[in-house]
């Protein structure tokens, strides 16, 4: 998509284009909270970012592209915070850390995550991003389960199938809980963590 580069290297100073792109995405996230996806316009995004519509089109061709880039940024942050858990030797600690970091991101960007889920069936690029992120988490959950002693494989009682079910259970639980309160999100996290520990055979 125009102007979106999710894997830039570190720089000592940001380029002007990077600052503007970040302002566009930050504005988009704020507008999602205030107006919602349907009511938000590309003009709203440009005005909030302090640029003209023409300047915005240099970076993104449509409102859909802006939201897709925002989702990409958010899921990248989600994966950056959680991927190290797959390398933690202690499965119990890996599970606790993964759930804690996931709660943090849902608290910070729950609206974007819910928007991604809502649009994933109708916007192909967002659907691909969300499913790819889910695949990464399924692989990480599988690794944790296998380290806990769950047999590798795709049968219903084996690690890969269990990881897939756990991943989508967590997504749906967090989706609903995040619409209510931080307390409900924490409760959902605790329940999902408990189920994951049971699945891994770490508690009975």
LINWODA-V841683 format. One line per field, one symbol per residue. burial: 1 if it has 24 or more other ideal C-beta (glycine too) atoms within 12 Angstrom, else 0. A space follows every 10 residues. Layout:
burial->???
//
This chain:
burial->1011010000 0000000001 1111111110 1100001001 0101110110 1000010011 0011111111 1111111110 1110110000 1101111110 1111111011 1111111011 0010110011 1011011111 1111111101 0000000011 0111111011 1011101100 0000110110 0111111011 0100
//
